[in-house]
Amino acid sequence: MSSYDSPEQRSNFGLYVFLAFIAAALIAIGFYFSQRGGTDATSPRTAPSENEVVAEETPAQIPAAIDPATTGMPIAETPVPQDAIVPPTPEQMLMDAGLGVAELDPQILLQKIAKSLEGNDLKQLSNLVGKGALNEDQLRGLQALARKGDYRLSAQNSIIEVGELEANRRSRWAVNLEDGSRIYFDLVRGDGGRWGVAGLALPAVSSAATPTGQPLFTDSLGVTDAFLQAALTQDFDKAKSYVDVLQVSDAKIAGLCIIFEEAKYKLRDKKPLRAMFNRDLTAGFIAHVEDENGEKASDFGVTLQRASVDQPWLLTEINIDSLLANYADTTSGGDVHFTPLVKNPAGGDTLILYFGFDEDGLTPRTERQLDIVAGLLKLDPKKKLTLSGHTDALGSDEYNNGLSGNRAGSVKKYLLQVGVPTAQIVTLAEGEAKPRLPNSTADGQDSPTGRRANRRTEIYLDF
């Protein structure tokens, strides 16, 4: 028997054949995957078949977006440059604006509005104001101001209350800008007690549509505020343009200017103008003023009328009796009486200057008053005034006649020094003949108060 034919050799031969088959199969599988493109970067790649789809290569510096539909991962967004963002148009802002915001405290609402203005956030502004109080022209005007950078707020009193249109119902506020202009907001109080914006007015719109020297608002409140602003700055000519000259004398306007200048009055911050009534053809307001320190306060009334709804409002009455009384009380003392405006026995009102005992010189106070009077005369060369000098009852008639003439003469001299022509001034010496108050009491005693009021020069404005 051959050695190959042993039983042990035959059993091992079958095992060897099986192992050889497994090895050949593994080699075949490896070759197949190498032809399809394996993970080995060094293995050669064959051209794809016509049925295979090969993705277009993406440059390394621009990664391909990931489809969230298949991966669940978000697509990375490329930031848009700020200057490429197109602001909404006025039409879009108006469409997006709601009904506006209402606040129990109107000042809080104005503070929010001012903040949106300062931040040039016109979208927020339109939401605060509401579409009912805005139009496209106003939004364009706001955008124009924003482009100019004119929304910088005033460092002092950036928000002010102008006054009431209707008592506790409608009011007007303003946002003061750094350049001195204002944006006005009319507010209305709803049934729930909250205030919302009913309308607004822009300085850019007003400068284009309003003639020079005219108030931005031509309603009764606007005219009253414009008159008072002119009087507070001693702008007599402008103040006079808002009054009915047949019912309000030049002396009263000048007297009001003098009081405001002398007492350093300003309109009160809270409710400076309160509406007494505001009808179609007549209106009345109470003006509240206080000194620069907010300590000495007073008030007075004004009345306005217009012939018809298409005619301008004019002030027809300025009742400053209480203002004069307060002014006299707060400045009294010493040897000089202080009341710059008195009733003229011949009718109308008269400006009046006071002197110390046996004196005919002017004080800084009277010189400031005469500066205002000189301004009136310079406005029109045809205007004239009469200066009437007076004394108290002490002294002889001859002495008092001379002293009264000197008092009128000192006033004339000052007016000539500041440029008033001689032809516009007439002087009279009245002595003690025309006292304004009694020089003595009913029982014959001396009256220092009466004598102080009689040492004066009266200024009659003959125009």
C-alpha positions as a Markdown table, in Angstrom:
| # | Residue | x | y | z |
|---|---|---|---|---|
| 1 | Met | 0.0 | 0.0 | 0.0 |
| 2 | Ser | 1.3 | 3.4 | -0.9 |
| 3 | Ser | 1.9 | 6.1 | 1.8 |
| 4 | Tyr | -0.7 | 8.4 | 0.0 |
| 5 | Asp | -3.4 | 6.0 | 0.5 |
| 6 | Ser | -3.3 | 6.0 | 4.3 |
| 7 | Pro | -6.6 | 7.1 | 6.0 |
| 8 | Glu | -4.9 | 10.0 | 7.8 |
| 9 | Gln | -3.6 | 11.5 | 4.6 |
| 10 | Arg | -6.9 | 11.4 | 2.9 |
| 11 | Ser | -8.7 | 13.3 | 5.8 |
| 12 | Asn | -6.2 | 16.2 | 5.8 |
| 13 | Phe | -6.4 | 16.7 | 2.0 |
| 14 | Gly | -10.1 | 17.7 | 2.3 |
| 15 | Leu | -9.3 | 20.4 | 4.9 |
| 16 | Tyr | -6.6 | 21.9 | 2.7 |
| 17 | Val | -9.0 | 22.2 | -0.3 |
| 18 | Phe | -11.6 | 23.9 | 1.8 |
| 19 | Leu | -9.1 | 26.5 | 3.1 |
| 20 | Ala | -7.8 | 27.2 | -0.4 |
| 21 | Phe | -11.4 | 27.9 | -1.5 |
| 22 | Ile | -12.0 | 30.4 | 1.3 |
| 23 | Ala | -8.8 | 32.2 | 0.5 |
| 24 | Ala | -9.6 | 32.5 | -3.2 |
| 25 | Ala | -13.1 | 33.9 | -2.4 |
| 26 | Leu | -11.6 | 36.6 | -0.1 |
| 27 | Ile | -9.2 | 37.6 | -2.8 |
| 28 | Ala | -12.0 | 37.9 | -5.4 |
| 29 | Ile | -14.1 | 40.1 | -3.1 |
| 30 | Gly | -11.2 | 42.4 | -2.3 |
| 31 | Phe | -10.5 | 42.8 | -6.0 |
| 32 | Tyr | -14.1 | 43.7 | -6.7 |
| 33 | Phe | -14.3 | 46.5 | -4.2 |
| 34 | Ser | -11.0 | 47.9 | -5.3 |
| 35 | Gln | -12.5 | 48.3 | -8.8 |
| 36 | Arg | -15.6 | 50.2 | -7.3 |
| 37 | Gly | -13.4 | 52.7 | -5.5 |
| 38 | Gly | -12.2 | 51.8 | -2.0 |
| 39 | Thr | -11.3 | 53.9 | 1.0 |
| 40 | Asp | -7.6 | 53.6 | 0.2 |
| 41 | Ala | -6.5 | 57.1 | -1.2 |
| 42 | Thr | -3.7 | 55.5 | -3.1 |
| 43 | Ser | -5.9 | 53.0 | -5.0 |
| 44 | Pro | -6.5 | 53.8 | -8.6 |
| 45 | Arg | -9.9 | 55.1 | -9.7 |
| 46 | Thr | -11.7 | 54.0 | -12.7 |
| 47 | Ala | -14.0 | 56.1 | -14.8 |
| 48 | Pro | -17.7 | 55.8 | -13.7 |
| 49 | Ser | -20.0 | 53.9 | -15.8 |
| 50 | Glu | -22.7 | 55.6 | -17.7 |
| 51 | Asn | -25.3 | 54.7 | -15.1 |
| 52 | Glu | -23.3 | 56.1 | -12.2 |
| 53 | Val | -23.9 | 59.7 | -10.9 |
| 54 | Val | -20.8 | 61.6 | -9.6 |
| 55 | Ala | -21.4 | 64.7 | -7.4 |
| 56 | Glu | -19.8 | 67.9 | -8.7 |
| 57 | Glu | -16.8 | 68.7 | -6.6 |
| 58 | Thr | -17.2 | 71.7 | -4.3 |
| 59 | Pro | -14.1 | 74.0 | -3.8 |
| 60 | Ala | -12.6 | 73.5 | -0.4 |
| 61 | Gln | -13.0 | 77.2 | 0.5 |
| 62 | Ile | -16.8 | 77.1 | -0.1 |
| 63 | Pro | -18.4 | 74.1 | 1.8 |
| 64 | Ala | -21.5 | 72.6 | 0.3 |
| 65 | Ala | -24.7 | 73.3 | 2.1 |
| 66 | Ile | -26.3 | 70.6 | 4.1 |
| 67 | Asp | -29.9 | 69.7 | 3.2 |
| 68 | Pro | -31.9 | 69.9 | 6.5 |
| 69 | Ala | -34.6 | 67.7 | 4.9 |
| 70 | Thr | -32.2 | 64.7 | 4.8 |
| 71 | Thr | -29.8 | 65.4 | 7.6 |
| 72 | Gly | -31.9 | 67.3 | 10.1 |
| 73 | Met | -29.0 | 69.9 | 10.4 |
| 74 | Pro | -29.7 | 73.6 | 9.7 |
| 75 | Ile | -28.2 | 75.4 | 6.7 |
| 76 | Ala | -25.5 | 77.9 | 7.7 |
| 77 | Glu | -26.6 | 81.5 | 6.9 |
| 78 | Thr | -24.2 | 84.0 | 5.4 |
| 79 | Pro | -24.4 | 87.3 | 7.3 |
| 80 | Val | -25.9 | 90.2 | 5.3 |
| 81 | Pro | -23.9 | 93.5 | 5.5 |
| 82 | Gln | -25.7 | 96.2 | 7.5 |
| 83 | Asp | -25.6 | 98.7 | 4.7 |
| 84 | Ala | -27.2 | 96.2 | 2.4 |
| 85 | Ile | -30.4 | 96.1 | 4.5 |
| 86 | Val | -33.1 | 98.1 | 2.8 |
| 87 | Pro | -35.2 | 100.1 | 5.3 |
| 88 | Pro | -39.0 | 99.7 | 5.1 |
| 89 | Thr | -40.8 | 102.3 | 2.9 |
| 90 | Pro | -43.3 | 104.7 | 4.5 |
| 91 | Glu | -46.1 | 102.6 | 2.9 |
| 92 | Gln | -44.7 | 99.4 | 4.6 |
| 93 | Met | -44.3 | 101.1 | 8.0 |
| 94 | Leu | -47.8 | 102.5 | 7.8 |
| 95 | Met | -49.2 | 99.1 | 6.8 |
| 96 | Asp | -47.3 | 97.4 | 9.6 |
| 97 | Ala | -48.2 | 100.0 | 12.3 |
| 98 | Gly | -50.8 | 99.0 | 14.8 |
| 99 | Leu | -53.4 | 101.1 | 16.6 |
| 100 | Gly | -50.7 | 102.8 | 18.7 |
| 101 | Val | -49.7 | 102.5 | 22.4 |
| 102 | Ala | -51.6 | 104.1 | 25.2 |
| 103 | Glu | -50.3 | 105.0 | 28.7 |
| 104 | Leu | -51.9 | 106.3 | 31.9 |
| 105 | Asp | -49.1 | 108.9 | 32.1 |
| 106 | Pro | -48.6 | 110.9 | 28.9 |
| 107 | Gln | -45.1 | 111.7 | 29.8 |
| 108 | Ile | -44.1 | 108.0 | 29.8 |
| 109 | Leu | -45.5 | 107.7 | 26.3 |
| 110 | Leu | -43.5 | 110.7 | 25.2 |
| 111 | Gln | -40.4 | 109.3 | 26.7 |
| 112 | Lys | -40.8 | 106.1 | 24.7 |
| 113 | Ile | -41.4 | 108.1 | 21.6 |
| 114 | Ala | -38.3 | 110.3 | 22.2 |
| 115 | Lys | -36.2 | 107.1 | 22.7 |
| 116 | Ser | -37.3 | 105.7 | 19.4 |
| 117 | Leu | -36.6 | 109.1 | 17.7 |
| 118 | Glu | -33.1 | 109.3 | 19.2 |
| 119 | Gly | -32.4 | 105.7 | 18.1 |
| 120 | Asn | -33.7 | 106.4 | 14.6 |
| 121 | Asp | -36.1 | 103.5 | 15.1 |
| 122 | Leu | -38.9 | 104.7 | 12.9 |
| 123 | Lys | -40.6 | 101.3 | 12.9 |
| 124 | Gln | -40.9 | 101.4 | 16.7 |
| 125 | Leu | -42.0 | 105.0 | 16.4 |
| 126 | Ser | -44.8 | 104.1 | 14.0 |
| 127 | Asn | -46.0 | 101.4 | 16.3 |
| 128 | Leu | -46.1 | 103.8 | 19.3 |
| 129 | Val | -47.9 | 106.5 | 17.4 |
| 130 | Gly | -50.3 | 104.2 | 15.4 |
| 131 | Lys | -51.5 | 104.3 | 11.9 |
| 132 | Gly | -54.5 | 106.5 | 12.7 |
| 133 | Ala | -52.2 | 109.4 | 13.6 |
| 134 | Leu | -49.7 | 109.0 | 10.8 |
| 135 | Asn | -49.6 | 109.5 | 7.0 |
| 136 | Glu | -47.1 | 108.7 | 4.4 |
| 137 | Asp | -45.9 | 112.3 | 4.1 |
| 138 | Gln | -45.1 | 112.5 | 7.8 |
| 139 | Leu | -43.2 | 109.2 | 7.6 |
| 140 | Arg | -41.2 | 110.5 | 4.7 |
| 141 | Gly | -40.4 | 113.6 | 6.7 |
| 142 | Leu | -39.3 | 111.5 | 9.6 |
| 143 | Gln | -37.0 | 109.5 | 7.3 |
| 144 | Ala | -35.6 | 112.7 | 5.9 |
| 145 | Leu | -34.8 | 113.9 | 9.4 |
| 146 | Ala | -33.2 | 110.6 | 10.2 |
| 147 | Arg | -30.9 | 110.8 | 7.2 |
| 148 | Lys | -29.8 | 114.2 | 8.3 |
| 149 | Gly | -29.1 | 112.9 | 11.8 |
| 150 | Asp | -31.4 | 115.5 | 13.3 |
| 151 | Tyr | -33.0 | 113.3 | 15.9 |
| 152 | Arg | -30.5 | 114.3 | 18.6 |
| 153 | Leu | -32.5 | 115.4 | 21.6 |
| 154 | Ser | -32.0 | 118.6 | 23.5 |
| 155 | Ala | -29.8 | 118.2 | 26.6 |
| 156 | Gln | -32.4 | 120.1 | 28.6 |
| 157 | Asn | -36.1 | 119.7 | 28.6 |
| 158 | Ser | -36.2 | 117.2 | 25.8 |
| 159 | Ile | -39.9 | 116.6 | 26.5 |
| 160 | Ile | -42.3 | 119.5 | 27.3 |
| 161 | Glu | -46.0 | 119.9 | 27.7 |
| 162 | Val | -47.4 | 122.7 | 25.6 |
| 163 | Gly | -50.9 | 122.8 | 27.0 |
| 164 | Glu | -54.4 | 121.6 | 26.9 |
| 165 | Leu | -56.7 | 121.7 | 23.9 |
| 166 | Glu | -59.5 | 120.4 | 26.1 |
| 167 | Ala | -59.4 | 120.1 | 29.8 |
| 168 | Asn | -58.2 | 116.7 | 30.9 |
| 169 | Arg | -59.1 | 115.3 | 27.5 |
| 170 | Arg | -56.8 | 116.6 | 24.8 |
| 171 | Ser | -53.3 | 117.9 | 25.3 |
| 172 | Arg | -50.2 | 118.9 | 23.2 |
| 173 | Trp | -46.7 | 117.8 | 23.9 |
| 174 | Ala | -43.4 | 118.4 | 22.1 |
| 175 | Val | -40.0 | 116.7 | 21.8 |
| 176 | Asn | -37.2 | 119.3 | 21.7 |
| 177 | Leu | -34.4 | 118.5 | 19.3 |
| 178 | Glu | -30.8 | 119.6 | 19.7 |
| 179 | Asp | -31.0 | 122.1 | 16.8 |
| 180 | Gly | -33.8 | 124.0 | 18.6 |
| 181 | Ser | -36.7 | 122.6 | 16.5 |
| 182 | Arg | -39.7 | 120.6 | 17.9 |
| 183 | Ile | -41.8 | 117.7 | 16.9 |
| 184 | Tyr | -45.3 | 118.1 | 18.3 |
| 185 | Phe | -47.6 | 115.4 | 19.4 |
| 186 | Asp | -51.3 | 115.8 | 20.1 |
| 187 | Leu | -52.6 | 113.3 | 22.7 |
| 188 | Val | -56.1 | 112.2 | 23.5 |
| 189 | Arg | -57.3 | 110.5 | 26.6 |
| 190 | Gly | -59.5 | 107.5 | 26.1 |
| 191 | Asp | -62.4 | 106.2 | 28.2 |
| 192 | Gly | -60.0 | 104.0 | 30.1 |
| 193 | Gly | -57.9 | 107.0 | 31.2 |
| 194 | Arg | -55.0 | 106.1 | 28.9 |
| 195 | Trp | -53.4 | 108.7 | 26.6 |
| 196 | Gly | -52.6 | 107.9 | 23.0 |
| 197 | Val | -51.3 | 109.9 | 20.0 |
| 198 | Ala | -54.0 | 111.6 | 17.9 |
| 199 | Gly | -51.6 | 113.5 | 15.5 |
| 200 | Leu | -48.2 | 115.0 | 15.1 |
| 201 | Ala | -46.4 | 117.8 | 13.3 |
| 202 | Leu | -42.8 | 118.0 | 12.1 |
| 203 | Pro | -40.5 | 121.0 | 11.9 |
| 204 | Ala | -39.5 | 120.1 | 8.4 |
| 205 | Val | -43.1 | 120.0 | 7.2 |
| 206 | Ser | -44.0 | 123.2 | 9.1 |
| 207 | Ser | -41.0 | 125.2 | 7.6 |
| 208 | Ala | -42.1 | 124.4 | 4.1 |
| 209 | Ala | -45.8 | 124.9 | 4.6 |
| 210 | Thr | -46.0 | 127.7 | 7.2 |
| 211 | Pro | -45.2 | 131.3 | 6.2 |
| 212 | Thr | -42.4 | 133.0 | 8.1 |
| 213 | Gly | -43.5 | 134.4 | 11.5 |
| 214 | Gln | -46.6 | 132.2 | 11.7 |
| 215 | Pro | -47.1 | 129.6 | 14.4 |
| 216 | Leu | -46.8 | 125.9 | 13.4 |
| 217 | Phe | -50.4 | 125.4 | 14.8 |
| 218 | Thr | -53.0 | 127.9 | 13.8 |
| 219 | Asp | -55.6 | 126.6 | 16.3 |
| 220 | Ser | -56.4 | 128.5 | 19.5 |
| 221 | Leu | -53.8 | 126.7 | 21.6 |
| 222 | Gly | -51.1 | 127.2 | 19.0 |
| 223 | Val | -51.7 | 130.9 | 18.6 |
| 224 | Thr | -51.8 | 131.4 | 22.4 |
| 225 | Asp | -48.5 | 129.5 | 22.8 |
| 226 | Ala | -46.9 | 131.5 | 20.0 |
| 227 | Phe | -48.0 | 134.8 | 21.5 |
| 228 | Leu | -46.6 | 133.9 | 25.0 |
| 229 | Gln | -43.3 | 132.7 | 23.5 |
| 230 | Ala | -42.9 | 136.0 | 21.8 |
| 231 | Ala | -43.8 | 138.0 | 24.9 |
| 232 | Leu | -41.4 | 135.9 | 27.0 |
| 233 | Thr | -38.5 | 136.8 | 24.7 |
| 234 | Gln | -39.7 | 140.5 | 24.5 |
| 235 | Asp | -40.4 | 140.2 | 20.8 |
| 236 | Phe | -43.2 | 142.9 | 20.8 |
| 237 | Asp | -43.8 | 143.0 | 17.1 |
| 238 | Lys | -44.3 | 139.3 | 16.8 |
| 239 | Ala | -46.5 | 139.2 | 19.9 |
| 240 | Lys | -48.6 | 142.0 | 18.5 |
| 241 | Ser | -49.3 | 140.0 | 15.3 |
| 242 | Tyr | -51.4 | 137.5 | 17.3 |
| 243 | Val | -53.7 | 140.0 | 18.9 |
| 244 | Asp | -56.8 | 142.0 | 17.9 |
| 245 | Val | -55.2 | 145.5 | 18.0 |
| 246 | Leu | -58.7 | 147.1 | 18.4 |
| 247 | Gln | -59.2 | 145.3 | 21.7 |
| 248 | Val | -55.6 | 144.7 | 23.1 |
| 249 | Ser | -53.5 | 147.9 | 23.6 |
| 250 | Asp | -49.8 | 148.1 | 22.7 |
| 251 | Ala | -49.2 | 149.2 | 26.2 |
| 252 | Lys | -50.6 | 146.0 | 27.6 |
| 253 | Ile | -48.4 | 143.9 | 25.3 |
| 254 | Ala | -45.4 | 145.9 | 26.3 |
| 255 | Gly | -46.3 | 145.7 | 29.9 |
| 256 | Leu | -46.5 | 142.0 | 29.7 |
| 257 | Cys | -43.1 | 141.8 | 28.0 |
| 258 | Ile | -41.7 | 144.0 | 30.8 |
| 259 | Ile | -43.1 | 141.8 | 33.6 |
| 260 | Phe | -41.8 | 138.7 | 32.0 |
| 261 | Glu | -38.3 | 140.2 | 31.6 |
| 262 | Glu | -38.2 | 141.8 | 35.0 |
| 263 | Ala | -39.5 | 138.8 | 37.0 |
| 264 | Lys | -37.7 | 136.3 | 34.8 |
| 265 | Tyr | -40.9 | 134.4 | 34.3 |
| 266 | Lys | -41.2 | 131.3 | 32.2 |
| 267 | Leu | -44.1 | 129.0 | 31.5 |
| 268 | Arg | -44.6 | 126.3 | 34.1 |
| 269 | Asp | -43.6 | 122.8 | 33.2 |
| 270 | Lys | -46.8 | 121.0 | 34.2 |
| 271 | Lys | -50.0 | 122.2 | 32.4 |
| 272 | Pro | -48.6 | 125.6 | 31.3 |
| 273 | Leu | -51.8 | 126.4 | 29.4 |
| 274 | Arg | -55.1 | 125.0 | 30.7 |
| 275 | Ala | -58.2 | 125.2 | 28.6 |
| 276 | Met | -61.1 | 127.0 | 30.3 |
| 277 | Phe | -63.2 | 126.6 | 27.1 |
| 278 | Asn | -62.5 | 125.9 | 23.5 |
| 279 | Arg | -65.4 | 126.4 | 21.1 |
| 280 | Asp | -65.6 | 126.9 | 17.4 |
| 281 | Leu | -65.3 | 130.7 | 17.5 |
| 282 | Thr | -64.1 | 131.5 | 21.0 |
| 283 | Ala | -61.6 | 130.0 | 23.4 |
| 284 | Gly | -60.1 | 130.8 | 26.8 |
| 285 | Phe | -56.9 | 129.6 | 28.5 |
| 286 | Ile | -55.2 | 130.1 | 31.9 |
| 287 | Ala | -51.5 | 130.6 | 31.6 |
| 288 | His | -49.3 | 129.4 | 34.5 |
| 289 | Val | -45.9 | 131.1 | 34.9 |
| 290 | Glu | -43.2 | 130.8 | 37.5 |
| 291 | Asp | -39.8 | 132.4 | 38.0 |
| 292 | Glu | -36.5 | 130.8 | 36.8 |
| 293 | Asn | -36.1 | 129.0 | 40.2 |
| 294 | Gly | -39.7 | 127.6 | 40.1 |
| 295 | Glu | -40.5 | 129.4 | 43.4 |
| 296 | Lys | -42.7 | 132.4 | 42.6 |
| 297 | Ala | -45.7 | 131.4 | 40.6 |
| 298 | Ser | -48.6 | 133.3 | 39.1 |
| 299 | Asp | -51.3 | 132.9 | 36.4 |
| 300 | Phe | -53.4 | 135.1 | 34.1 |
| 301 | Gly | -56.2 | 134.6 | 31.6 |
| 302 | Val | -56.4 | 135.1 | 27.8 |
| 303 | Thr | -59.4 | 135.0 | 25.5 |
| 304 | Leu | -59.3 | 134.4 | 21.8 |
| 305 | Gln | -61.9 | 134.8 | 19.0 |
| 306 | Arg | -62.2 | 134.4 | 15.3 |
| 307 | Ala | -64.9 | 135.7 | 12.9 |
| 308 | Ser | -65.5 | 132.2 | 11.3 |
| 309 | Val | -63.9 | 128.8 | 11.2 |
| 310 | Asp | -61.8 | 129.8 | 8.2 |
| 311 | Gln | -60.5 | 133.0 | 9.8 |
| 312 | Pro | -57.4 | 133.2 | 12.1 |
| 313 | Trp | -57.6 | 133.2 | 15.9 |
| 314 | Leu | -56.6 | 136.4 | 17.6 |
| 315 | Leu | -56.2 | 137.3 | 21.3 |
| 316 | Thr | -59.0 | 139.7 | 22.3 |
| 317 | Glu | -58.3 | 140.0 | 26.0 |
| 318 | Ile | -55.3 | 139.6 | 28.3 |
| 319 | Asn | -56.3 | 139.8 | 31.9 |
| 320 | Ile | -53.1 | 140.3 | 33.8 |
| 321 | Asp | -54.5 | 142.0 | 37.0 |
| 322 | Ser | -53.5 | 139.0 | 39.1 |
| 323 | Leu | -50.1 | 138.9 | 37.4 |
| 324 | Leu | -49.5 | 142.6 | 38.1 |
| 325 | Ala | -50.6 | 142.1 | 41.8 |
| 326 | Asn | -48.3 | 139.2 | 42.2 |
| 327 | Tyr | -45.4 | 141.0 | 40.5 |
| 328 | Ala | -45.9 | 144.0 | 42.8 |
| 329 | Asp | -46.0 | 141.8 | 45.9 |
| 330 | Thr | -42.9 | 139.9 | 45.0 |
| 331 | Thr | -40.8 | 143.0 | 44.2 |
| 332 | Ser | -42.1 | 145.5 | 46.7 |
| 333 | Gly | -39.9 | 147.1 | 49.3 |
| 334 | Gly | -37.7 | 150.1 | 49.6 |
| 335 | Asp | -38.6 | 153.5 | 48.4 |
| 336 | Val | -39.8 | 152.6 | 44.9 |
| 337 | His | -43.2 | 151.4 | 43.7 |
| 338 | Phe | -43.2 | 148.6 | 41.1 |
| 339 | Thr | -46.1 | 148.2 | 38.7 |
| 340 | Pro | -45.2 | 148.7 | 35.0 |
| 341 | Leu | -48.7 | 148.9 | 33.7 |
| 342 | Val | -51.7 | 150.9 | 35.0 |
| 343 | Lys | -55.1 | 152.0 | 33.7 |
| 344 | Asn | -55.0 | 155.4 | 31.9 |
| 345 | Pro | -57.8 | 157.7 | 33.2 |
| 346 | Ala | -58.3 | 158.8 | 29.6 |
| 347 | Gly | -58.8 | 155.1 | 28.5 |
| 348 | Gly | -56.6 | 152.2 | 27.8 |
| 349 | Asp | -53.4 | 151.2 | 29.5 |
| 350 | Thr | -50.2 | 153.1 | 30.3 |
| 351 | Leu | -46.7 | 152.1 | 30.9 |
| 352 | Ile | -45.2 | 153.7 | 34.0 |
| 353 | Leu | -41.7 | 154.2 | 35.5 |
| 354 | Tyr | -41.1 | 155.0 | 39.2 |
| 355 | Phe | -38.5 | 157.1 | 41.0 |
| 356 | Gly | -37.0 | 157.3 | 44.4 |
| 357 | Phe | -37.8 | 160.2 | 46.7 |
| 358 | Asp | -36.4 | 163.5 | 45.3 |
| 359 | Glu | -34.7 | 161.6 | 42.5 |
| 360 | Asp | -34.9 | 161.9 | 38.7 |
| 361 | Gly | -32.3 | 159.3 | 37.7 |
| 362 | Leu | -33.0 | 156.0 | 36.0 |
| 363 | Thr | -32.3 | 152.6 | 37.6 |
| 364 | Pro | -31.2 | 149.4 | 35.6 |
| 365 | Arg | -34.8 | 148.3 | 36.0 |
| 366 | Thr | -36.3 | 151.3 | 34.3 |
| 367 | Glu | -33.6 | 151.2 | 31.6 |
| 368 | Arg | -34.6 | 147.6 | 30.7 |
| 369 | Gln | -38.2 | 148.7 | 30.5 |
| 370 | Leu | -37.2 | 151.6 | 28.2 |
| 371 | Asp | -35.3 | 149.3 | 26.0 |
| 372 | Ile | -38.5 | 147.5 | 25.2 |
| 373 | Val | -40.3 | 150.9 | 24.6 |
| 374 | Ala | -37.5 | 152.0 | 22.3 |
| 375 | Gly | -37.9 | 148.8 | 20.3 |
| 376 | Leu | -41.6 | 149.6 | 19.8 |
| 377 | Leu | -40.7 | 153.1 | 18.4 |
| 378 | Lys | -38.0 | 151.8 | 16.1 |
| 379 | Leu | -40.5 | 149.4 | 14.4 |
| 380 | Asp | -42.4 | 152.4 | 12.9 |
| 381 | Pro | -41.0 | 156.0 | 12.6 |
| 382 | Lys | -44.6 | 157.3 | 12.6 |
| 383 | Lys | -45.2 | 156.1 | 16.1 |
| 384 | Lys | -45.0 | 158.6 | 18.9 |
| 385 | Leu | -45.2 | 158.6 | 22.7 |
| 386 | Thr | -45.8 | 161.2 | 25.4 |
| 387 | Leu | -43.8 | 161.3 | 28.6 |
| 388 | Ser | -45.6 | 162.8 | 31.5 |
| 389 | Gly | -43.6 | 163.5 | 34.7 |
| 390 | His | -45.2 | 163.6 | 38.2 |
| 391 | Thr | -44.2 | 164.0 | 41.8 |
| 392 | Asp | -45.7 | 163.5 | 45.2 |
| 393 | Ala | -47.1 | 166.3 | 47.4 |
| 394 | Leu | -44.0 | 167.1 | 49.4 |
| 395 | Gly | -42.2 | 170.3 | 48.3 |
| 396 | Ser | -43.3 | 173.5 | 46.7 |
| 397 | Asp | -45.2 | 173.7 | 43.5 |
| 398 | Glu | -42.3 | 175.3 | 41.7 |
| 399 | Tyr | -39.9 | 172.7 | 42.9 |
| 400 | Asn | -42.2 | 169.8 | 42.0 |
| 401 | Asn | -42.8 | 171.2 | 38.5 |
| 402 | Gly | -39.1 | 171.3 | 37.9 |
| 403 | Leu | -38.6 | 167.8 | 39.3 |
| 404 | Ser | -41.4 | 166.3 | 37.3 |
| 405 | Gly | -39.9 | 167.9 | 34.1 |
| 406 | Asn | -36.5 | 166.4 | 35.0 |
| 407 | Arg | -38.1 | 162.9 | 35.4 |
| 408 | Ala | -39.7 | 163.1 | 32.0 |
| 409 | Gly | -36.5 | 164.5 | 30.6 |
| 410 | Ser | -34.3 | 161.7 | 31.9 |
| 411 | Val | -36.6 | 159.2 | 30.2 |
| 412 | Lys | -36.4 | 161.1 | 26.9 |
| 413 | Lys | -32.6 | 161.4 | 27.2 |
| 414 | Tyr | -32.2 | 157.6 | 27.5 |
| 415 | Leu | -34.5 | 157.0 | 24.6 |
| 416 | Leu | -32.5 | 159.4 | 22.4 |
| 417 | Gln | -29.3 | 157.6 | 23.5 |
| 418 | Val | -30.6 | 154.2 | 22.2 |
| 419 | Gly | -31.6 | 155.7 | 18.8 |
| 420 | Val | -35.2 | 157.0 | 19.1 |
| 421 | Pro | -35.6 | 160.2 | 17.0 |
| 422 | Thr | -36.5 | 163.4 | 18.9 |
| 423 | Ala | -39.6 | 163.9 | 16.7 |
| 424 | Gln | -41.2 | 160.7 | 18.2 |
| 425 | Ile | -41.1 | 162.0 | 21.8 |
| 426 | Val | -43.2 | 164.6 | 23.6 |
| 427 | Thr | -42.6 | 165.6 | 27.2 |
| 428 | Leu | -44.9 | 167.1 | 29.9 |
| 429 | Ala | -44.2 | 168.3 | 33.4 |
| 430 | Glu | -47.3 | 167.8 | 35.6 |
| 431 | Gly | -45.8 | 168.4 | 39.1 |
| 432 | Glu | -48.0 | 167.1 | 41.9 |
| 433 | Ala | -51.2 | 168.0 | 40.1 |
| 434 | Lys | -52.3 | 164.5 | 39.0 |
| 435 | Pro | -51.6 | 162.0 | 41.8 |
| 436 | Arg | -52.4 | 158.3 | 41.0 |
| 437 | Leu | -53.0 | 157.5 | 44.7 |
| 438 | Pro | -53.8 | 159.9 | 47.6 |
| 439 | Asn | -50.7 | 161.4 | 49.2 |
| 440 | Ser | -52.4 | 161.2 | 52.6 |
| 441 | Thr | -54.9 | 159.0 | 54.3 |
| 442 | Ala | -58.5 | 159.8 | 55.0 |
| 443 | Asp | -57.7 | 161.2 | 58.4 |
| 444 | Gly | -55.0 | 163.5 | 57.0 |
| 445 | Gln | -51.9 | 161.3 | 57.9 |
| 446 | Asp | -49.0 | 160.9 | 55.4 |
| 447 | Ser | -49.3 | 157.9 | 53.1 |
| 448 | Pro | -45.9 | 156.7 | 52.1 |
| 449 | Thr | -47.5 | 154.0 | 49.8 |
| 450 | Gly | -49.5 | 156.7 | 47.9 |
| 451 | Arg | -46.5 | 159.0 | 47.6 |
| 452 | Arg | -44.3 | 156.1 | 46.2 |
| 453 | Ala | -47.0 | 155.5 | 43.5 |
| 454 | Asn | -47.0 | 159.2 | 42.5 |
| 455 | Arg | -43.3 | 159.7 | 41.9 |
| 456 | Arg | -43.4 | 158.5 | 38.3 |
| 457 | Thr | -43.2 | 159.1 | 34.6 |
| 458 | Glu | -46.1 | 157.8 | 32.6 |
| 459 | Ile | -45.6 | 156.7 | 29.0 |
| 460 | Tyr | -48.5 | 157.1 | 26.8 |
| 461 | Leu | -48.1 | 155.1 | 23.6 |
| 462 | Asp | -49.9 | 157.2 | 20.9 |
| 463 | Phe | -50.2 | 154.4 | 18.4 |
